[in-house]
Amino acid sequence: MLGQSQNISLSQSFSPRQIQLMQLLQLPVMELEQRIKEELEKNPTLEEAHSAEVETPDKQEDFETQGADERNSEYDDDYFQQYMEDDPGSYQQKAGADADEYAAPGSYTADETSFFEYLMDQLMGLEFESHQEVLIGKQIIGNLNDDGYLGRTLSAMADDLLINYHLDVKKSEIERVLKIVQTLEPAGLAARDLRECLLLQLASKIEDGEDGDIDIMVYADLILAQTIVRDHFELFTKKHYEKLREKLEVDEDELRDGLGEILRLNPKPASGLLGAAGGRAAQAIVPDFVLNTVDEKFRLQLTARNAPDLRINDHYQQMLADYRRKQKEAGKLSKAQKQAAGFIRQNIDSATWFIEAIQQRQQTLFSVMHAILRYQEGYFKTGDTATLRPMILKDIAEVTGLDISTISRVANSKYIQTDFGTFSLRTFFSEGMTNQEGEEVSTTQIKKVLSEIIADENKRKPLADGKLQKALAEAGYDIARRTVAKYREQLGLPVARLRKEL
C-alpha cells in the first residue's frame, strides 16, 4: 500500500573554499610547499612575490565567504570594477625566519644527491658481466623500501624486467645480482627479512675482522652472534636465553657478549635516508612554529615555509581591465574575447581563493597554537612534562571557537620547535585523571612515571603488567592493569618477557 511520510534530517555541506581550506590545514610543511608549487604551475595568474615582508598578524580575521560560483556569470561592468578597485593584490607575511636559511637545530638536512642516486653511483662503480646485470641491479635498488629492505619478490621483478626492458631473466640471475647489491653501503641493504639483514651486517663486520681490523675477542663475539642469528633466530627473538646457552654450550658472559654484537646492528639500515624508488631525497621534519623566550616572554613565529608570498599576476589583472574597457566602448565582447576573459576570470578566482585559503590557514594555525601555549604555559616555561595539564581537542576548540575536526587537523601534522626540542602538537594533548592526592594529572605524566619504572627494573626479572600496576599505585597513580598495558604499548615498550636481558 502506497503512502506518504515526512522525515526531518540534518546535513552539512561545505563550499569549495571550505574544502580547500580543510585540505590545506592538514598538510605538513613539506607537502604544503609541493601543493603551492602545483598551484603555481597550473594557474598562470598566480605568482610568487618578492617584495618586502611585513609582520604576521596573530589575530583571527574574518574573510568573505562568497565564492566565484555565486558571482554574476556575465562579464558585466560590476565584475570588472571589482578587479579594478578591489585589487586582491598580494598576500605577504613575515614568517620569522628566511625559508632558505631556516633549519631546525639537530634536524637532518637532505643533500642534493638522494640516497637512491648514492646507491646508483656505487652500483655503477662495480664490474658486471653484461648490461643486463646492470639493469637488474637498477631494478633491485628501485624496489627498496624506506628502511632499505627489498620490497618485491624475485618472481615479480622478473616480470617487471620482461615488461619494462623485454628481458627474459631467471630468478637465479636476479639472485646473483642481488648478492652484489647487498655488498653496497650501508651494510644490511636489500635484505628480504630481518634475519638476512642482520646476517649481512655481521658478515661485513667479520670480513673486517679477517683483515685484522678488529680485536680477536670481538671477532669471536661476532662469530657467535652470526651463529645465533643463522641457526637459532627464533630462540633469540623470543629471548629464550637458557636454551641458547645449552645449544651453544657457552657461559652467560659469552652469550651476553654475542647478543651485544647483535643488538648493536641496525635493523633498518636505510631508515630515514632512502626516499621512494624514484630517488627522492630524504626529508626532515620541519617545524611549523618556532617558540623562543625573550625577557621571560614568549615569542611565537611561523616558519617561512608556512608563509608563502603569493599574489595575482599584474599582467592578467591588466588584461581583465582591458576587457572591461573594450566592453564599455563596444558594448559587447567578441566570442574569442569572451573566452579569453572567461579563462582569466576563472583563474583569478581560483588564485584569489587559494591566497585567502593560505592566509586563513596561517591565522588558524596561530589561533590554535596560541591557545595551546596559554593552556600549557607551565610546560613551555620549564620543559617539565609533569607540568603538562590534561588537555583534549574540545578544550582548544572551546577557546578558539573552531570546530574539533579543525583542531584535530592542525594537531595531527604540525610541529613546534621549543627551547626543549621539537615536538608534534599532538604531544600536548592527553586525557587526565585524579591521583591519590586529589590532584589532576595528565596521562603524559603517568606514561613518564611508567617509563621510569621500567627503566629502573631488574632486567633479569622484568616487571609484568600486574607488578607495574602496583608500582604505579605506590607512586600515587591508581589505574587498571589493562590501562597500564595500553600505556606501555603506546610508549613502544614490549611485554616483560621481551624486556629480559642477561
N, C-alpha and C positions, 0 to 999 in steps of 0.2 A: 504494500500500500504506500502510495506516494504521499509525502507530507513536506511541510516547510519547517525549518528550525532556524533559530538565530543564535549565533555564537559571538562572543566577545574575546578577542585575543590582542595581546600586546606584541609589537615587533619593533625592532630598532634598525634603522637604515643609516648608512654612512655615505657622505658625499665623497666624490673622488678626492677632494683635498684632504678630508679626514683620513681616508685610507692611505694616501701618500704620506701623511704625517706619521701615522702609526708604523708604516714600513720604515721610515727614516729613523724613528725613535729607537727601534730595536737594533739598529746597525752599530757594531763596534767601529772604532775609528778607521781601521784599515779598509773595511768594507764600505764605509761612507765615502772614503776617497775614491774607491772604484766606482761607486754609484754616481758620484759627481762627474767623474771622467766620462762615463757612459752618456750622461745627460748633455755634457758639453759637445760630445761627438755627434749626437743625433739632432740637437737643436741649434741651428746656426744663429738664432737671435740671442742665445745665452753665451756670455763670455766671462772670463776672469778679469777682474780689475786689478790695477797695481798702484792705486792711489794711496795716500796717507791713511793710516789706521786711526780709529778712534776708540775710546773706551767702550767695553761691552756693558750694556745696561744689565743690572742684576735684578730687575723688577719685571713682573709679568705685564705684558702689554696685550691690548685687545686687537684682534685682527678682523677685517671684514671677511665674512664667510661666503659672500656671493661668488659663485663660480662663473666661468666663461659660458657654460651651457645655459645660464639663466639670463644672459645678456641678449640684447636685440640682435637678431641674426642678420639684419641688413647692414650695409656699410653706410650708416647714416652719419650726419654731422656730429651728433652727440657722442657716437662711438669714437670718431677720430679726435674729437675735442678732449676726450679722456686722456689720450696719449699725448696730446699737445700740452695740456695744462697740468695733468696729474701724472707726472713722469714717475713710473715705477722705479726708475733710477737704479742706483747700485746699492747693494747691501754690504756694509762693511762692519767688521767687528774686530776689536782688539782682543786677541786670544791670550795674551800674557806671555807668549813665547813665540819665537820665529819658527815656522814649520821646518825650515831647512836646518836650523841649528838645534832644535829641541831633541833630546833623547833622554829617556828615563835613566837615572843612575843605576848601574848594575844590570841594565837590560842588554840583551843580545842584539847587536846591530848586524843585519844581514849584509854580507859582502855582495859586490856587484856580480860576482860569479856564484851561481847557485850550486848547491851541493850535487845536483844532478850533473851539472857541467864538470864539477870537480871529479866525479866518478868517470865521466866520459874521457876526460884528459888522462886519467890513469889507464883506462882501458886501451886507448889509442897508443899508449906507450909500451904495450905488451906485444909480443910476437905471436901472430896467428898463422895457421897454415893456409887459410883462404879468406876471401872477403866474406864468404858465407858465415864463417865463425864470428866475424866482427858484427854482422847483422844480428846473429843470435845473442851476442853479448849485449848489444844495444837493447834488444827486446827484453832481456832479463833485467837490466837496470831500469828500463821503463816500467817494469811491473813491480818494483819495490814499493812497499808502503811507507808511511811516515816514520815507522820505527826501524826500517831497514830490512824487514823480512820480505821474502818473495811471496807476493800475494796471489800468484796464479800457478796452476799445475803445469807440469811439463807437457801434458797432452794438449791443454788449452793453448799453450804458447806455440806448439807445433801447428795447430790450426790457424793461429794468428799469422805465423810466418808464411803459411801456404796462401792465405787470403791477401796479406799485405805485400809480400815480396815474391809470391809464386815459388816459394822454396818448399820442397817436399823433404823434410828432415825427420830423422828418427829421434825418439826420446833419448836414446843413448848418446846421440850427438849433442843434444841440449844439455844433458847431464855432464858431459865432458867440459863444455864451455862454462857451465855453472861452477864447476870446481875452480876454474881460472878466475871467474868473477869473485869468488869467495876469498881470493887472496888479496883483494883490494883493501884499502884502508877506509874506514876503521874495521878492525878485526871483528868477525861475527856477522858481517854483512851478507845478505842474500841467503840467510838460513831459512829453512821451511818450518821450523818449530824452535821452541826454547832450547831443547836438548842439543840440537845441531848448532845453534847459536853459541852456546857455552863451550861445546867441543871445539868449534873453530877458534875461539879466543884462547882456549887452553893450548891448542896445537901451535898457535902463533907464539905463545909465551915459551912453550917447551922448545920450539925451534931456536928461540933466542938463547935458551939455556944450553943447547947443544953447541952453540957458537961460543960458549963460555962467558956470556954477558950477565949471568946471574949467579948467585951463591948456590953451592951444591945442595944445601939444605932446602932452599926454596925450590930448587929443581925437583927434589924428592917429593915435596909437598904438591907440586904441580902434577907429577905423575900419579900420585894418589888421588888428587882431585879429578884427573881425567878418568881414572878407573871408576870412581864413584858415579860420575855423570854417564859414562858409557855403559857400565854394567849394572848399576844399582840406582838408577834415576828415580824410580818410584819410591824406594825406601828413603832417598834423600828428600824428595818433595814432601813426604809425609812425616819427616823428622823422626823416623824410627832409628835413633842413633845406636841403641844397644844391638839391634840386629845388624847394623852396618859394621860395628866393631867386630862382631862374631864372624861375619862374612869376610871381612878384610884382614882379620887377625892382627889388629893394631890396638895400641892402648889409647886412652882417652885424649892425651895430649897430641898424639899423631893425628887422630881423627879431627880434632879441633883445628889443627894447622891446615889439614887438607880442605876442610869445609871453609876455612877462612879464605883460601885462594878462590873458591867458587863464589863466595859472597862478594869478592872484590871485582867480579866480572860485571859487564854491563848487559842486562837482559834486553835493552833496547838500543842497539849500537848507533842508530842514526836518529834517535828521538830528538825532535826539536831542530834538526839540521836538514833533513830531507824533505823537500816540497813534493808536489804532485809529480807524476811521471813526465809532465811537460817541462819540468825543470824550474819551477817557480822557486824563487829564493825564500829562505826561511824568514818568518815574520815574528817579531817580538810583540808582546803585549804593550800597547801604547796607552797610557792613562788618559782619560778624558779630562780630568781635573788635576790641578796642582794646588795643594794646600800648604801655605807657609805661615809661620807665626812671626809677626813683626811687632815688637814692643808689646808683647803679650796679647796681641790682637790677631785674629785670623785674617788671612788674605787668600781668598779663593779665586782661582782663574781657570778658564777653559784653555786647553792646549790649542795651538794654532791650527792643528789639523782638524779640529772641530769647528773652526770658524773660517770657512772659505769666503773669499771676497768675490762675489758674483754680481753681475749687473746685466741689463739689457743692452745689446749692441746698439750704439748710436746710429749706425748706418741704416739698420732696419727701422728704427724709430723715425728717421728722416724720410724713408721710403713711405711709411704709413702716413706721415704728414703730407707728402706729395700727392698721394692718392686722395687725401681729403680735399686738398686744393683743387685737384682736377675734377673731383666730383662736384664741387661748388661751382666751378667755372663752366663745365659742360652739362651739368645736370644729372649725368649718369656716367658709369664706367663701362668700358668695353668688356667682352667676355674674358679676354686674356688678362685685363687689368683686375677684374673681379677675382679671378683665380689666384693671381699673384697676391692681391690684398688679403684674400682668404687664407692663403698659406702663411703670410706674415702674421695675421691676426691670431691664427691658431697657435703658432709657435711662441708668439709673445705672451699669450695667455698661459701656455704651458710653462714658459720660463718664469713668469711672474708668480705662478703657483709654487714652482719649485723654490724660488728665492724666499718666498714668505714661509714655506714649509721648513726650510733650513733655519730661518730666523726663529720660528716658533719652536723648533726642536731645541735650539740652544737655550731659549728662555725657559723651556720646560725642564731641561737638564739643570739649569741654575736653580729653579724653584725647588726641585726635588732635593738637590744636593744641599741647599741652604737649610731645608727642613731637617735633613739627616744631621747636618752639622749642629744645629740647635739642639736636636733631640739627644745626640751622643756627644755633647760638648765635653763631658768629663773624659771620655776616651781620647778625643782629638787633642786634649791638653797634655795627657800623660802617656798615652800609648798602652795603658794597662787594661787588658781585656776584662779584668774584674770590675771596671767602671762602666762596661757596656750595659745599657739598660735594655730590658725586654722591649722589642720593637717589631711590629708587624706591618705589612703593607697598608693596612687600614689606618694605622696611626699617621703615616705620612700623607695618605690620601685626604684625611680629615684636615690636616694642617694646610695643605696646598690647594684643596678644592678640586684636585684632579681625580680621575677615575682610578680604581685599584689596578685595572689592567694596564693603565699608562705607567703607574709606579712600577709594576712588575717588568714592563719592557725596559725601563731605564735601569732598574736594579740588576737585571739578568745579564747585561752585556757591557756595563760601564765600569771603569776603574778610576781610582783616585790615588795620586802619589802624595804621601804624607811624610813627615819627618821620621816616621817609624817604619816606612816601607810602602809598597804599592799594593792596594787591596781592591778586590771586587766590591761594589756597593752591597752585594748580597751578603757580604761578611757581617754587616752591621745589623742585619735583620735576624731576629731569633724570638722564639716563644719565651715565656717566663714561668717561674714557679716561686713559691714562698719557701724559704729554708726553715730549719728548726728554730731559728731565732726570730722568725716573723718578717725577715727582710725579703724583698722581691729580687730575685736574681735571674739572669738570662741563661738560656741553655748553652750559650757560648762559654760562660764561666764554668758551668758544670762539666762541659767537654774538656776544658783546660785542666780541671782538677783530675778528671778521669785519665787523661793522657799522662799526667804527672805520676799518678798511682801506678800506671802500667810501666812507666819508665823506671820507677824505683823498685819494681817487683823482683823477686828472685827468679832469674831466667831459667834456672834449673827446674823450678816448680812454679810456672806462671799461674796467675790467679784466674780461675774460671769466673764466668759472669756473675754467679751467685756470690762469690767472695768479693768481687769488685763492687757489687751492690752493697755489701756490708761495710766495705771500706769507705764508700761514698756516704753512707748513713752516718758513720763515725765522724766524717768531715762536715756533717750538717746538711747533707743533701739526700733526702729520703725519697728515692724513686724506685719504680718497679724494675724487676730483673730484665724484662723484655725491652724496657726503655734503655737500660744500660747497654744491652746488645745492639740496639739501634744506634746509639751514640758512638759506640766502639766502631761499628761498621762505617759510620759517617766520617770517622777520623782515619779510616783506612787501615785499622788495626785488626789483625786476624784473631781467631779464637785461641784459647790458651795453648792447645796442643801445637799450633803452628808458630807460637812465640817462644817455644822451648829452645834453649841453647845449652851447649856443653860448658 
